[in-house]
Amino acid sequence: MLLRSYAYLFRKPSPCFSVFLVPQVVLVSQQAEALKMHSDLKVGMYWGEMGVDFWDSSTWQQEVDKYEVLVMTPAILLDALRHSFLKMNMIKVLIVDECHHAGGKHPYACIMREFYHKDLNSAISEVPRIFGMTASLVKTKGAKLDSYWKKIHELETLMNSKVFTCVNESVLAGFVPFSTPHFRYYEHMEIPSSKRASLVGMLENLTTKHRFSLATLDLKASTVDSIEKRLRKISSCLTYCLDDLGILLAQKAAQSLSTSQNDFFLWDQLNMFSETFVKKFCSDASQEFLVDIPHGLDWGVTNMKTQSWASTWRKVIVNLFAIKLFALKYACDVACTVLRVDQIIMAKQAGGPRRDAAQAAGAGAEED
């Protein structure tokens, strides 16, 4: 909207143009494509790997004559200004994405101090209109409130702009889709001690039963030892689920471990027979837990105050457990993806021609 409003200032054949600065290379094409989609402006994209570090004045002039909006990283614009390939008074609108980075020796800050404020104070040449965007005005965390206002004032001074934001999220809701959070609360109630003792005793008896059955089989001592260790580990896991999540989810945990499609337990240390034996133990534990779970729509956890059953399905407790599980999984996937993207970015060349191409050109020059 802003660029369309001021487009009359830099429409070709005007020698002027606008600049859209983004802090990362991966955002150059993203913002450029958005501009092309929502406007009829001629948009050029620039980043270090294109070899812009070696462009001269004539090359930049060709780009200015061709495009109306130049999308680039701030280091490229700073370098072009320092070499006088581009002039600040040629820029009619300067858009700064993630403008909270403007501070210290960041290229955003250098552009503003070395060129914008210099022209602004001289009152000889025009300066571009500044539009900065950010979701967080202050990068510092844990500071006092007064320091936040100081940082905001410093940013306003450097950008020669005023900070504006929405009064509340309801204004943004008309333009940006927001998720609608829903909260479900439930009171954690411990299983009666007698019932817990009965269930723990059941797990111990089941473990003993399967250990006795192992003794009747002709197996290696190492195999028997591996199976017994696994049985003890699973029994401990189910006891923990019983205490922390209740009978229902302890049964679900046992049922999950008894299937071959689960991702919550590693079987790679056991052979096929041992794996089947351990899964049989989990299946038996699941069936034993089911005995203590009422059937029908109203089965769930015990209400200690009224001695009645509260439906876990109606209170969405099971759904909440599943949501948390998948939320953690997807959060880990996103974090890993971000790390991989950062590694790719860091692995790329900073700019200029590729080394092998430069060496080939040098070799050709020597042969001549």
N, C-alpha and C positions, 0 to 999 in steps of 0.2 A: 504493500500500500504506500509506504513512504517513497520508495523509488519511483513508483508510477506517478506520485504527486509532483515530484521534482524532475521527471523525465524530460521536460521541455528544456532544461538547462544543459543536458548532455546528449540529446538526440543528434545522431550524425546528420550532416557533416560537421557538427560542432567539434572543436579540438578538445573539449573537456570530457570528463568521464567520472564515474563513481567507483569506489573501491569497497569491497566486502572482505573484511579480514576475519579469518578463523584461526584458532590456536593450533590445530592439528591438520596434517596433510589429508587424513581420511575424511575430514569435513569439507574439503574444497569441492570435490565432485558432488557431495550430498547437497550442499547449499546452492551450488551452481545449477543443479538439476531442478531444485525447488524454484529458483528464480525463472528458469526457462518455462516451467510448468504454469506459473501464476502470472507471467508477464510476457510482453512481446519484445523485451529488451534483448539486445545482442550481448551474450555473456561469454567471457573468456576465463579460462582456468589456468592457474600457475602454481607449480611447486618445484622444489629443488631438483628432483630427478629429471626434470625436463631440460636441465642445463641452463637455466636462467642466470646462473652466476657468471656465465660467459657471454651474455648478450650485451650488445653495445647500444648506443643511442638510437641508431637507425632501426634496429630490431624492435625495440620498445615502441618507437614511433609507428611502426607498422601495426603493432597490436592496438595502440590507442586509436589509430584511424579505423580499425576494423570493429572494435568492440566498445560497448557503452558502459558495461559493468565488468570490472576485473575482480575476480575472486581469487584470493591468495593467502598465504601465511604471512604474518607480520614481518618476518625477517627479510622476505623478498622485497616488500615495499620499502623497508628501512634501507636496504642496500641500494635500491634504485634511486631513492631520494639523496642518499649520501654521494652517489656518483652523478647526480643531476640528470639522470635519464628521465626522471619524472619530477614534476614540480607540484608543490602542495597547492598552489593556486589553480592548478588544472583539475583538481579533484573537487567536485561539487557536493557530493554526499559521501561521508566516510562512516561505514557501519562496522562496529567492533563487536564481534561475538565473544561471549565470556569475558566481558570487559573488566571483571574483578581481578584479572591477572595484571592489569596495568599498575605496575609498581616496581620499585627497585630498578634493575637493569633489564627488565623484560622489554622485548622489542616494541610492545604497545606503548610503554612509558617513554622509551627513547624517541619514538616517532612524535609523540606529543611534545616532549621537552625540546628536542633539537629542531623541529620544523614547525609544528603547529603554533606553539606559543611564541616562537621567534617571529613568525609572520603576523601573529595576532598583536604583539606589542609594537611592531614596526608601523602598523596601520597603513602600510603601502599597498600590500597585495591582499586579495580576498582569502579567506580561510574556508574550508569546507564545513558543511553542517554535520554535526557529530550525533550519531545514534548508537548508544551502547546497549548491549543485551546481556543479562545475567540472571541466574536463578538464585545467586547468593552474592550479596554485595561485599561481604567481608569473609576472608579466608581464615582468619584467626579463630581458634576455638578456645573456650574456657576463659576468655578475657572478661574484664568488667564492662558494664554497659556503656560507661563514658568512653572507653577506648573504641567501641563500635561506632559511636557517632563521630569520633575523631577520624577513623578510617573512612567512613562514608564522606565526610567533608573533604578529606584529601583526594578521594576519587573524583568528587564533583569538581574540585579545583583543577586537577590534572586534565580531566576530560572537558572542562569548560562547559559543564552540563548540570542539570538538576535531576535528582533521583525521583522517579515517579513509580508508583506501584498501585495495585488494586486495593481498595478498602477492605474487601473480603473475598473469599473464594467464590461466592455466588456470582460475582461479576465475571470471573473466568469461566464459570460453568457453562455460560452461553457460547463459548468459543472452544474450550478444551474439555474433552471427555474425562470425567472423574469416576473412579470406582466408588461403589457404595458399600462401605463396610457394614457387616452385620456381626454382632457380638452374641455369643452364647455363654452363659455362666452356669456352672454347676458346683455344688459343694462337695469337696472330697470327703468321703465317709469310709472309715476303715472297716474291713471285714471283721465280724465278730471273732474273738480269739478262739472260741471253740471250733468255728467253721474253718478258720485258717489252719489250726492245728490238724484238723481232719484232712484238709487238702495237702498240706505239706507231708503228712504221714502217708497219704496216698502216693505221692511222688517218690518217697523213700521206698515204699513197698514195691512200687513198679520198677524202680531201679534195681532193687535186690532180685526181683523175679527175673529180669532180663540178664543179670549177671549170673544167676544160677543156670539159666539156659545156655549161656556161653560155655559153662564148664562141661556140658554134655557134648559139645562139638569138638571135632579134631582140628584145632586151629593153632597157629604159631603163637608163642607167648607174646611176641611183639604186637600181633594183630589184636589179641585179647586186651592187652594193655592200652592200645590206641582207642578201642571201642569203649572200654570202661572210663577212660579219661573224658571221652566225648559225652558219655551218658551223664557223668557228674557235672560237666559244664552246662549241658542243656537243662538238667534238673535245677541247677542254681539260677539259670536264666529265667526259667518258668516261675521259680519262687519269687524272683525280683519282679516279674510282670504281675504276679498275684498281689504283691504288697503295694506296688506303685500304680497299677492300672486296673486292678480288680479281676474278678473271676472271668468276666466276658472276654476281655482282651488277652488274658492269660490263655484261654481256650483258643482264641484266634491265633496267638503266637505259636502254640503247639501245632495247630492245623497248618499254618504256613510252613513250619519246619518239616512237616511230614510230606510235603509235596516237592516235586522236582523242579517246579517253576518259580521257586523263591529266590530272591537276591539278597537275603539277609543273613545267610550262613554259608560258610565255605566248606565244601566237602572234598576238596582236591587232595587232602592228606589221607583219605580212606579209599580202599578198593571198593569194587562194586558190591561185594557181599556185605562189607562193613557199613557201607552207606545205606543199603536196604535195611539192615538190622537196626541202625540208629533211627531211621525214618519210621520204622515200625513202632519203636518206643515212643516217638513223638505222636504218632497216630493214636496209640493207646492212651497217652496222657490227655489228648484232645477229647477222646470219648469219655474219660473219667470226669473231666471238667464239665462236660455237657450234662452229666447227671445232676449237678447242682445249679443248673441254669433253667428257670421256668420256660416252658414253651409258649408259643403264641406271640401276639403283638406286644404284650405288656411285660415281657421278660427283661431283666436288667439288673441294676445294682440295688442292694438293700438300703432302705431308708431307716437309719437307726432311730429316728424320732418317732415315726409312726408304725414301724415294723411292716411297711408295705413296700411294694416294688415300684421303682420309678423307671419308666421306659427310656433306655439309652437311645433307641431309635428316634423317639419323639423329641428328646432333648438334644439330639444331633451330636452326642458325645463321640460315637464311632466315626461320624463324618469329620468331626474336628480332628480326631487322631489321624485320619487319612490325609486331611488337608495339610496338617503340620508336616507329615512325613514327605509328601510330594513337594511342599514349599521348600523344605531343606534340600531336597534332591535338586530342584530346579535352580535354587540359589547357588549351590555348588557348581552346577553346570555353567551358569552365567559367569561366575567368578573365574572358572577355568578358561572359558571362551575369551574373557577380557584379557587374561594373562597371555593367552596364545596370540591375540591380536597385538598386544604390546610388544611381544617378542618379534613378531613379523615387522612391526614398524621400526623397532630398534635395529633389526638386521638389514634394513634397506640402506642404500647409499644416501649420504646427506645431500648430494646434488652434483651437477656437472656430468660430463660424459663418463661412460664406464671406463674402468681402468684399462681393460684390454683394448678398447677402441682407441684410447689416447696413446697407448704404447704402439699400436699399429700405425697410427698417424705419425708418431715420432720416428718409427723405423723407416717409413716411406720418405720422410724428409731427409733422413741421413743418406738413403740410397740416391736421392736426387743430387 
